Amino acid sequence: MGRNHSRSITGASSAAWLARLVIFAGILAFALVLWLQFARSEQPCSMCVYQRLADIAVMVIVTMGFFWQGGIRRGLWILAALYALAGAALAGWQWHLTQMATARVDTCASVQVFQGSPALGGWGKAFAATLSGHGSCALAGTRTLLGWPVTHWSIAFFLGCAVILLIAQHLLGRARS
């Protein structure tokens, strides 16, 4: 019994470590896109905003998983993996738009998830700008970071998060048995 108990603790702690890694990666990715937007004046398009929302959803759902045990935690981390796959699909679609763009493509649908509030002052405007997209999805997909298109970085990030979360939930399942 002692051996199975230590294996379950090791599996659960490894799963928790992997989940923390996903949260940390999500924070870094979000900080990076904010840097691109505010320091390099790269305006996000609607697809970029939806990818940001997928990143936030992954981080929130993974964090929620730490408040439950067993099947609920596993289910939440699977749900977070599905959101990560949705983020990868959005990034893939944005890459497709980039490849199929013609000179006539200026903008895609603009989106404003959050309205700035005068009561929040400059912070409200900055938060609203973070979750508002007005640029061209096709043009946004042509931007590069370290020589690789940002859409490719986004796809790799989301797929990596999904794989890590699926491994974590698998480790949790093995720890229970």
Salt bridges, closest charged atoms under 4 A:
GLU42 OE2 - ARG40 NH2 3.93
GLU42 OE1 - ARG143 NE 2.03
